[in-house]
């Protein structure tokens, strides 16, 4: 078995991080595909970002010209 590079594989959460309500297998599939899901128990918006791309997003209120500086 070839192992070209070691990749960090993150698992889709099985419970809401806010209230701990267990997610169904179907909700886990939806979260994996859509990357966002609302908890039916507490209405918390669960965002799944396996690549950690939150650093390159611009801050609210920044225009396109200010983000490039």
HTML snippet that shows the backbone in 3Dmol.js (N, CA, C, O; Angstrom):
<script src="https://3Dmol.org/build/3Dmol-min.js"></script>
<div id="view" style="width:600px;height:400px;position:relative"></div>
<script>
const pdb = `
ATOM      1  N   UNK A   1       0.840  -1.174   0.000  1.00  0.00           N
ATOM      2  CA  UNK A   1       0.000   0.000   0.000  1.00  0.00           C
ATOM      3  C   UNK A   1       0.886   1.239   0.000  1.00  0.00           C
ATOM      4  O   UNK A   1       1.770   1.379   0.845  1.00  0.00           O
ATOM      5  N   UNK A   2       0.648   2.125  -0.939  1.00  0.00           N
ATOM      6  CA  UNK A   2       1.471   3.311  -1.067  1.00  0.00           C
ATOM      7  C   UNK A   2       0.942   4.438  -0.190  1.00  0.00           C
ATOM      8  O   UNK A   2      -0.264   4.658  -0.081  1.00  0.00           O
ATOM      9  N   UNK A   3       1.877   5.139   0.427  1.00  0.00           N
ATOM     10  CA  UNK A   3       1.506   6.273   1.257  1.00  0.00           C
ATOM     11  C   UNK A   3       2.349   7.462   0.801  1.00  0.00           C
ATOM     12  O   UNK A   3       3.459   7.659   1.295  1.00  0.00           O
ATOM     13  N   UNK A   4       1.834   8.252  -0.134  1.00  0.00           N
ATOM     14  CA  UNK A   4       2.590   9.356  -0.703  1.00  0.00           C
ATOM     15  C   UNK A   4       2.763  10.504   0.274  1.00  0.00           C
ATOM     16  O   UNK A   4       3.842  11.088   0.371  1.00  0.00           O
ATOM     17  N   UNK A   5       1.720  10.822   0.985  1.00  0.00           N
ATOM     18  CA  UNK A   5       1.806  11.893   1.964  1.00  0.00           C
ATOM     19  C   UNK A   5       0.806  11.621   3.073  1.00  0.00           C
ATOM     20  O   UNK A   5      -0.245  11.019   2.851  1.00  0.00           O
ATOM     21  N   UNK A   6       1.147  12.069   4.259  1.00  0.00           N
ATOM     22  CA  UNK A   6       0.225  11.878   5.370  1.00  0.00           C
ATOM     23  C   UNK A   6      -0.721  13.075   5.412  1.00  0.00           C
ATOM     24  O   UNK A   6      -0.291  14.224   5.513  1.00  0.00           O
ATOM     25  N   UNK A   7      -1.992  12.784   5.335  1.00  0.00           N
ATOM     26  CA  UNK A   7      -3.005  13.825   5.354  1.00  0.00           C
ATOM     27  C   UNK A   7      -3.771  13.745   6.661  1.00  0.00           C
ATOM     28  O   UNK A   7      -4.050  12.665   7.183  1.00  0.00           O
ATOM     29  N   UNK A   8      -4.098  14.903   7.166  1.00  0.00           N
ATOM     30  CA  UNK A   8      -4.903  14.972   8.381  1.00  0.00           C
ATOM     31  C   UNK A   8      -6.369  14.867   7.980  1.00  0.00           C
ATOM     32  O   UNK A   8      -6.899  15.756   7.313  1.00  0.00           O
ATOM     33  N   UNK A   9      -7.012  13.797   8.379  1.00  0.00           N
ATOM     34  CA  UNK A   9      -8.406  13.578   8.041  1.00  0.00           C
ATOM     35  C   UNK A   9      -9.243  13.937   9.267  1.00  0.00           C
ATOM     36  O   UNK A   9      -9.106  13.329  10.329  1.00  0.00           O
ATOM     37  N   UNK A  10     -10.111  14.933   9.101  1.00  0.00           N
ATOM     38  CA  UNK A  10     -10.969  15.358  10.187  1.00  0.00           C
ATOM     39  C   UNK A  10     -12.319  14.675  10.065  1.00  0.00           C
ATOM     40  O   UNK A  10     -12.862  14.520   8.971  1.00  0.00           O
ATOM     41  N   UNK A  11     -12.844  14.276  11.197  1.00  0.00           N
ATOM     42  CA  UNK A  11     -14.112  13.590  11.234  1.00  0.00           C
ATOM     43  C   UNK A  11     -15.244  14.602  11.383  1.00  0.00           C
ATOM     44  O   UNK A  11     -15.114  15.595  12.099  1.00  0.00           O
ATOM     45  N   UNK A  12     -16.333  14.341  10.710  1.00  0.00           N
ATOM     46  CA  UNK A  12     -17.514  15.185  10.832  1.00  0.00           C
ATOM     47  C   UNK A  12     -18.033  15.041  12.268  1.00  0.00           C
ATOM     48  O   UNK A  12     -18.104  13.924  12.781  1.00  0.00           O
ATOM     49  N   UNK A  13     -18.394  16.146  12.922  1.00  0.00           N
ATOM     50  CA  UNK A  13     -18.892  16.061  14.299  1.00  0.00           C
ATOM     51  C   UNK A  13     -20.132  15.170  14.396  1.00  0.00           C
ATOM     52  O   UNK A  13     -20.970  15.164  13.494  1.00  0.00           O
ATOM     53  N   UNK A  14     -20.242  14.426  15.485  1.00  0.00           N
ATOM     54  CA  UNK A  14     -21.413  13.571  15.675  1.00  0.00           C
ATOM     55  C   UNK A  14     -22.411  14.175  16.659  1.00  0.00           C
ATOM     56  O   UNK A  14     -23.450  13.577  16.937  1.00  0.00           O
ATOM     57  N   UNK A  15     -22.095  15.368  17.189  1.00  0.00           N
ATOM     58  CA  UNK A  15     -22.995  16.058  18.107  1.00  0.00           C
ATOM     59  C   UNK A  15     -22.825  17.561  17.941  1.00  0.00           C
ATOM     60  O   UNK A  15     -21.788  18.030  17.472  1.00  0.00           O
ATOM     61  N   UNK A  16     -23.840  18.304  18.323  1.00  0.00           N
ATOM     62  CA  UNK A  16     -23.784  19.763  18.252  1.00  0.00           C
ATOM     63  C   UNK A  16     -22.754  20.269  19.265  1.00  0.00           C
ATOM     64  O   UNK A  16     -22.809  19.879  20.431  1.00  0.00           O
ATOM     65  N   UNK A  17     -21.821  21.124  18.853  1.00  0.00           N
ATOM     66  CA  UNK A  17     -20.810  21.629  19.792  1.00  0.00           C
ATOM     67  C   UNK A  17     -21.399  22.589  20.830  1.00  0.00           C
ATOM     68  O   UNK A  17     -20.766  22.860  21.850  1.00  0.00           O
ATOM     69  N   UNK A  18     -22.596  23.101  20.579  1.00  0.00           N
ATOM     70  CA  UNK A  18     -23.217  24.058  21.490  1.00  0.00           C
ATOM     71  C   UNK A  18     -24.019  23.378  22.597  1.00  0.00           C
ATOM     72  O   UNK A  18     -23.839  23.681  23.776  1.00  0.00           O
ATOM     73  N   UNK A  19     -24.916  22.446  22.208  1.00  0.00           N
ATOM     74  CA  UNK A  19     -25.788  21.822  23.211  1.00  0.00           C
ATOM     75  C   UNK A  19     -25.501  20.336  23.427  1.00  0.00           C
ATOM     76  O   UNK A  19     -25.993  19.752  24.393  1.00  0.00           O
ATOM     77  N   UNK A  20     -24.715  19.716  22.546  1.00  0.00           N
ATOM     78  CA  UNK A  20     -24.376  18.307  22.700  1.00  0.00           C
ATOM     79  C   UNK A  20     -25.410  17.347  22.132  1.00  0.00           C
ATOM     80  O   UNK A  20     -25.269  16.133  22.282  1.00  0.00           O
ATOM     81  N   UNK A  21     -26.450  17.869  21.480  1.00  0.00           N
ATOM     82  CA  UNK A  21     -27.480  17.022  20.884  1.00  0.00           C
ATOM     83  C   UNK A  21     -26.867  16.171  19.784  1.00  0.00           C
ATOM     84  O   UNK A  21     -26.149  16.689  18.929  1.00  0.00           O
ATOM     85  N   UNK A  22     -27.140  14.883  19.794  1.00  0.00           N
ATOM     86  CA  UNK A  22     -26.545  13.947  18.842  1.00  0.00           C
ATOM     87  C   UNK A  22     -27.121  14.169  17.454  1.00  0.00           C
ATOM     88  O   UNK A  22     -28.335  14.279  17.286  1.00  0.00           O
ATOM     89  N   UNK A  23     -26.232  14.235  16.452  1.00  0.00           N
ATOM     90  CA  UNK A  23     -26.655  14.372  15.060  1.00  0.00           C
ATOM     91  C   UNK A  23     -26.909  13.000  14.462  1.00  0.00           C
ATOM     92  O   UNK A  23     -26.171  12.051  14.725  1.00  0.00           O
ATOM     93  N   UNK A  24     -27.952  12.903  13.661  1.00  0.00           N
ATOM     94  CA  UNK A  24     -28.258  11.640  13.001  1.00  0.00           C
ATOM     95  C   UNK A  24     -27.227  11.389  11.892  1.00  0.00           C
ATOM     96  O   UNK A  24     -26.554  12.321  11.452  1.00  0.00           O
ATOM     97  N   UNK A  25     -27.103  10.155  11.448  1.00  0.00           N
ATOM     98  CA  UNK A  25     -26.177   9.874  10.342  1.00  0.00           C
ATOM     99  C   UNK A  25     -26.490  10.709   9.093  1.00  0.00           C
ATOM    100  O   UNK A  25     -25.577  11.131   8.384  1.00  0.00           O
ATOM    101  N   UNK A  26     -27.765  10.945   8.829  1.00  0.00           N
ATOM    102  CA  UNK A  26     -28.141  11.750   7.672  1.00  0.00           C
ATOM    103  C   UNK A  26     -27.699  13.203   7.859  1.00  0.00           C
ATOM    104  O   UNK A  26     -27.238  13.827   6.904  1.00  0.00           O
ATOM    105  N   UNK A  27     -27.829  13.750   9.058  1.00  0.00           N
ATOM    106  CA  UNK A  27     -27.371  15.108   9.334  1.00  0.00           C
ATOM    107  C   UNK A  27     -25.854  15.212   9.186  1.00  0.00           C
ATOM    108  O   UNK A  27     -25.345  16.240   8.739  1.00  0.00           O
ATOM    109  N   UNK A  28     -25.138  14.166   9.554  1.00  0.00           N
ATOM    110  CA  UNK A  28     -23.687  14.160   9.400  1.00  0.00           C
ATOM    111  C   UNK A  28     -23.302  14.174   7.919  1.00  0.00           C
ATOM    112  O   UNK A  28     -22.332  14.829   7.538  1.00  0.00           O
ATOM    113  N   UNK A  29     -24.057  13.455   7.083  1.00  0.00           N
ATOM    114  CA  UNK A  29     -23.804  13.460   5.646  1.00  0.00           C
ATOM    115  C   UNK A  29     -24.075  14.856   5.091  1.00  0.00           C
ATOM    116  O   UNK A  29     -23.281  15.372   4.304  1.00  0.00           O
ATOM    117  N   UNK A  30     -25.185  15.471   5.493  1.00  0.00           N
ATOM    118  CA  UNK A  30     -25.495  16.821   5.029  1.00  0.00           C
ATOM    119  C   UNK A  30     -24.418  17.816   5.454  1.00  0.00           C
ATOM    120  O   UNK A  30     -24.035  18.688   4.674  1.00  0.00           O
ATOM    121  N   UNK A  31     -23.934  17.691   6.672  1.00  0.00           N
ATOM    122  CA  UNK A  31     -22.887  18.587   7.157  1.00  0.00           C
ATOM    123  C   UNK A  31     -21.596  18.389   6.369  1.00  0.00           C
ATOM    124  O   UNK A  31     -20.890  19.357   6.086  1.00  0.00           O
ATOM    125  N   UNK A  32     -21.287  17.167   6.021  1.00  0.00           N
ATOM    126  CA  UNK A  32     -20.081  16.876   5.237  1.00  0.00           C
ATOM    127  C   UNK A  32     -20.174  17.450   3.825  1.00  0.00           C
ATOM    128  O   UNK A  32     -19.172  17.903   3.273  1.00  0.00           O
ATOM    129  N   UNK A  33     -21.366  17.434   3.243  1.00  0.00           N
ATOM    130  CA  UNK A  33     -21.553  17.922   1.878  1.00  0.00           C
ATOM    131  C   UNK A  33     -21.724  19.439   1.846  1.00  0.00           C
ATOM    132  O   UNK A  33     -21.043  20.125   1.083  1.00  0.00           O
ATOM    133  N   UNK A  34     -22.626  19.960   2.666  1.00  0.00           N
ATOM    134  CA  UNK A  34     -22.960  21.386   2.638  1.00  0.00           C
ATOM    135  C   UNK A  34     -22.050  22.240   3.503  1.00  0.00           C
ATOM    136  O   UNK A  34     -21.988  23.456   3.320  1.00  0.00           O
ATOM    137  N   UNK A  35     -21.340  21.621   4.446  1.00  0.00           N
ATOM    138  CA  UNK A  35     -20.412  22.299   5.364  1.00  0.00           C
ATOM    139  C   UNK A  35     -21.107  23.215   6.371  1.00  0.00           C
ATOM    140  O   UNK A  35     -20.430  23.901   7.137  1.00  0.00           O
ATOM    141  N   UNK A  36     -22.448  23.245   6.388  1.00  0.00           N
ATOM    142  CA  UNK A  36     -23.179  24.050   7.358  1.00  0.00           C
ATOM    143  C   UNK A  36     -24.505  23.352   7.665  1.00  0.00           C
ATOM    144  O   UNK A  36     -25.148  22.794   6.776  1.00  0.00           O
ATOM    145  N   UNK A  37     -24.898  23.394   8.928  1.00  0.00           N
ATOM    146  CA  UNK A  37     -26.116  22.731   9.366  1.00  0.00           C
ATOM    147  C   UNK A  37     -26.630  23.445  10.602  1.00  0.00           C
ATOM    148  O   UNK A  37     -25.838  23.906  11.424  1.00  0.00           O
ATOM    149  N   UNK A  38     -27.944  23.544  10.747  1.00  0.00           N
ATOM    150  CA  UNK A  38     -28.540  24.144  11.932  1.00  0.00           C
ATOM    151  C   UNK A  38     -29.040  23.038  12.844  1.00  0.00           C
ATOM    152  O   UNK A  38     -29.775  22.150  12.412  1.00  0.00           O
ATOM    153  N   UNK A  39     -28.635  23.098  14.117  1.00  0.00           N
ATOM    154  CA  UNK A  39     -29.058  22.106  15.102  1.00  0.00           C
ATOM    155  C   UNK A  39     -30.556  22.242  15.334  1.00  0.00           C
ATOM    156  O   UNK A  39     -31.057  23.344  15.560  1.00  0.00           O
ATOM    157  N   UNK A  40     -31.268  21.128  15.279  1.00  0.00           N
ATOM    158  CA  UNK A  40     -32.713  21.156  15.485  1.00  0.00           C
ATOM    159  C   UNK A  40     -33.086  21.330  16.954  1.00  0.00           C
ATOM    160  O   UNK A  40     -34.235  21.639  17.270  1.00  0.00           O
ATOM    161  N   UNK A  41     -32.132  21.135  17.844  1.00  0.00           N
ATOM    162  CA  UNK A  41     -32.412  21.244  19.271  1.00  0.00           C
ATOM    163  C   UNK A  41     -32.272  22.683  19.772  1.00  0.00           C
ATOM    164  O   UNK A  41     -33.157  23.187  20.464  1.00  0.00           O
ATOM    165  N   UNK A  42     -31.162  23.349  19.425  1.00  0.00           N
ATOM    166  CA  UNK A  42     -30.898  24.690  19.960  1.00  0.00           C
ATOM    167  C   UNK A  42     -30.799  25.762  18.887  1.00  0.00           C
ATOM    168  O   UNK A  42     -30.590  26.932  19.208  1.00  0.00           O
ATOM    169  N   UNK A  43     -30.945  25.390  17.616  1.00  0.00           N
ATOM    170  CA  UNK A  43     -30.873  26.302  16.470  1.00  0.00           C
ATOM    171  C   UNK A  43     -29.492  26.941  16.317  1.00  0.00           C
ATOM    172  O   UNK A  43     -29.375  28.031  15.756  1.00  0.00           O
ATOM    173  N   UNK A  44     -28.459  26.280  16.804  1.00  0.00           N
ATOM    174  CA  UNK A  44     -27.081  26.736  16.649  1.00  0.00           C
ATOM    175  C   UNK A  44     -26.616  26.383  15.243  1.00  0.00           C
ATOM    176  O   UNK A  44     -26.872  25.278  14.766  1.00  0.00           O
ATOM    177  N   UNK A  45     -25.935  27.309  14.576  1.00  0.00           N
ATOM    178  CA  UNK A  45     -25.437  27.074  13.226  1.00  0.00           C
ATOM    179  C   UNK A  45     -24.081  26.379  13.324  1.00  0.00           C
ATOM    180  O   UNK A  45     -23.105  26.979  13.776  1.00  0.00           O
ATOM    181  N   UNK A  46     -24.021  25.116  12.902  1.00  0.00           N
ATOM    182  CA  UNK A  46     -22.801  24.317  12.940  1.00  0.00           C
ATOM    183  C   UNK A  46     -22.096  24.479  11.601  1.00  0.00           C
ATOM    184  O   UNK A  46     -22.671  24.184  10.554  1.00  0.00           O
ATOM    185  N   UNK A  47     -20.854  24.947  11.632  1.00  0.00           N
ATOM    186  CA  UNK A  47     -20.064  25.123  10.422  1.00  0.00           C
ATOM    187  C   UNK A  47     -18.898  24.147  10.465  1.00  0.00           C
ATOM    188  O   UNK A  47     -18.094  24.169  11.397  1.00  0.00           O
ATOM    189  N   UNK A  48     -18.809  23.289   9.452  1.00  0.00           N
ATOM    190  CA  UNK A  48     -17.758  22.284   9.364  1.00  0.00           C
ATOM    191  C   UNK A  48     -16.754  22.736   8.324  1.00  0.00           C
ATOM    192  O   UNK A  48     -17.072  22.791   7.136  1.00  0.00           O
ATOM    193  N   UNK A  49     -15.536  23.063   8.759  1.00  0.00           N
ATOM    194  CA  UNK A  49     -14.481  23.532   7.864  1.00  0.00           C
ATOM    195  C   UNK A  49     -13.274  22.609   8.009  1.00  0.00           C
ATOM    196  O   UNK A  49     -12.369  22.900   8.792  1.00  0.00           O
ATOM    197  N   UNK A  50     -13.247  21.495   7.263  1.00  0.00           N
ATOM    198  CA  UNK A  50     -12.160  20.533   7.436  1.00  0.00           C
ATOM    199  C   UNK A  50     -10.795  21.047   7.008  1.00  0.00           C
ATOM    200  O   UNK A  50      -9.776  20.531   7.467  1.00  0.00           O
ATOM    201  N   UNK A  51     -10.750  22.051   6.139  1.00  0.00           N
ATOM    202  CA  UNK A  51      -9.473  22.563   5.660  1.00  0.00           C
ATOM    203  C   UNK A  51      -8.973  23.756   6.458  1.00  0.00           C
ATOM    204  O   UNK A  51      -7.817  24.151   6.305  1.00  0.00           O
ATOM    205  N   UNK A  52      -9.799  24.329   7.294  1.00  0.00           N
ATOM    206  CA  UNK A  52      -9.392  25.470   8.103  1.00  0.00           C
ATOM    207  C   UNK A  52      -9.170  26.716   7.276  1.00  0.00           C
ATOM    208  O   UNK A  52      -8.204  27.439   7.518  1.00  0.00           O
ATOM    209  N   UNK A  53     -10.023  26.994   6.312  1.00  0.00           N
ATOM    210  CA  UNK A  53      -9.866  28.137   5.431  1.00  0.00           C
ATOM    211  C   UNK A  53     -10.408  29.431   6.013  1.00  0.00           C
ATOM    212  O   UNK A  53     -10.602  30.389   5.265  1.00  0.00           O
ATOM    213  N   UNK A  54     -10.657  29.502   7.289  1.00  0.00           N
ATOM    214  CA  UNK A  54     -11.226  30.708   7.875  1.00  0.00           C
ATOM    215  C   UNK A  54     -10.215  31.851   7.939  1.00  0.00           C
ATOM    216  O   UNK A  54     -10.622  33.001   8.107  1.00  0.00           O
ATOM    217  N   UNK A  55      -8.907  31.580   7.812  1.00  0.00           N
ATOM    218  CA  UNK A  55      -7.888  32.621   7.896  1.00  0.00           C
ATOM    219  C   UNK A  55      -7.875  33.530   6.674  1.00  0.00           C
ATOM    220  O   UNK A  55      -7.558  34.713   6.795  1.00  0.00           O
ATOM    221  N   UNK A  56      -8.213  33.004   5.505  1.00  0.00           N
ATOM    222  CA  UNK A  56      -8.106  33.811   4.299  1.00  0.00           C
ATOM    223  C   UNK A  56      -9.384  34.552   3.945  1.00  0.00           C
ATOM    224  O   UNK A  56      -9.449  35.193   2.896  1.00  0.00           O
ATOM    225  N   UNK A  57     -10.392  34.480   4.788  1.00  0.00           N
ATOM    226  CA  UNK A  57     -11.616  35.222   4.548  1.00  0.00           C
ATOM    227  C   UNK A  57     -11.439  36.646   5.049  1.00  0.00           C
ATOM    228  O   UNK A  57     -10.779  36.884   6.061  1.00  0.00           O
ATOM    229  N   UNK A  58     -12.037  37.589   4.329  1.00  0.00           N
ATOM    230  CA  UNK A  58     -11.892  38.974   4.745  1.00  0.00           C
ATOM    231  C   UNK A  58     -12.812  39.267   5.922  1.00  0.00           C
ATOM    232  O   UNK A  58     -13.830  38.602   6.112  1.00  0.00           O
ATOM    233  N   UNK A  59     -12.446  40.255   6.698  1.00  0.00           N
ATOM    234  CA  UNK A  59     -13.215  40.652   7.862  1.00  0.00           C
ATOM    235  C   UNK A  59     -14.438  41.437   7.414  1.00  0.00           C
ATOM    236  O   UNK A  59     -14.398  42.094   6.373  1.00  0.00           O
ATOM    237  N   UNK A  60     -15.527  41.381   8.182  1.00  0.00           N
ATOM    238  CA  UNK A  60     -16.713  42.150   7.822  1.00  0.00           C
ATOM    239  C   UNK A  60     -16.404  43.639   7.789  1.00  0.00           C
ATOM    240  O   UNK A  60     -15.700  44.148   8.661  1.00  0.00           O
ATOM    241  N   UNK A  61     -16.921  44.334   6.796  1.00  0.00           N
ATOM    242  CA  UNK A  61     -16.703  45.771   6.673  1.00  0.00           C
ATOM    243  C   UNK A  61     -15.534  46.138   5.798  1.00  0.00           C
ATOM    244  O   UNK A  61     -15.376  47.308   5.449  1.00  0.00           O
ATOM    245  N   UNK A  62     -14.702  45.174   5.428  1.00  0.00           N
ATOM    246  CA  UNK A  62     -13.559  45.463   4.550  1.00  0.00           C
ATOM    247  C   UNK A  62     -14.011  45.460   3.102  1.00  0.00           C
ATOM    248  O   UNK A  62     -14.782  44.597   2.682  1.00  0.00           O
ATOM    249  N   UNK A  63     -13.530  46.424   2.350  1.00  0.00           N
ATOM    250  CA  UNK A  63     -13.824  46.425   0.922  1.00  0.00           C
ATOM    251  C   UNK A  63     -12.764  45.578   0.213  1.00  0.00           C
ATOM    252  O   UNK A  63     -11.783  45.164   0.830  1.00  0.00           O
ATOM    253  N   UNK A  64     -12.959  45.328  -1.057  1.00  0.00           N
ATOM    254  CA  UNK A  64     -12.014  44.514  -1.818  1.00  0.00           C
ATOM    255  C   UNK A  64     -10.644  45.166  -1.873  1.00  0.00           C
ATOM    256  O   UNK A  64      -9.631  44.467  -1.818  1.00  0.00           O
ATOM    257  N   UNK A  65     -10.587  46.483  -1.979  1.00  0.00           N
ATOM    258  CA  UNK A  65      -9.321  47.185  -2.079  1.00  0.00           C
ATOM    259  C   UNK A  65      -8.539  47.128  -0.762  1.00  0.00           C
ATOM    260  O   UNK A  65      -7.312  47.032  -0.778  1.00  0.00           O
ATOM    261  N   UNK A  66      -9.234  47.188   0.370  1.00  0.00           N
ATOM    262  CA  UNK A  66      -8.556  47.169   1.662  1.00  0.00           C
ATOM    263  C   UNK A  66      -8.055  45.784   2.003  1.00  0.00           C
ATOM    264  O   UNK A  66      -7.040  45.657   2.688  1.00  0.00           O
ATOM    265  N   UNK A  67      -8.742  44.724   1.542  1.00  0.00           N
ATOM    266  CA  UNK A  67      -8.347  43.359   1.869  1.00  0.00           C
ATOM    267  C   UNK A  67      -7.022  42.980   1.229  1.00  0.00           C
ATOM    268  O   UNK A  67      -6.308  42.136   1.769  1.00  0.00           O
ATOM    269  N   UNK A  68      -6.673  43.576   0.101  1.00  0.00           N
ATOM    270  CA  UNK A  68      -5.436  43.234  -0.600  1.00  0.00           C
ATOM    271  C   UNK A  68      -4.214  43.948  -0.076  1.00  0.00           C
ATOM    272  O   UNK A  68      -3.099  43.597  -0.461  1.00  0.00           O
ATOM    273  N   UNK A  69      -4.372  44.928   0.779  1.00  0.00           N
ATOM    274  CA  UNK A  69      -3.223  45.707   1.297  1.00  0.00           C
ATOM    275  C   UNK A  69      -2.525  45.038   2.418  1.00  0.00           C
ATOM    276  O   UNK A  69      -1.551  45.574   2.946  1.00  0.00           O
TER     277      UNK A  69
END
`;
const viewer = $3Dmol.createViewer("view");
viewer.addModel(pdb, "pdb");
viewer.setStyle({}, {cartoon: {color: "spectrum"}});
viewer.zoomTo();
viewer.render();
</script>
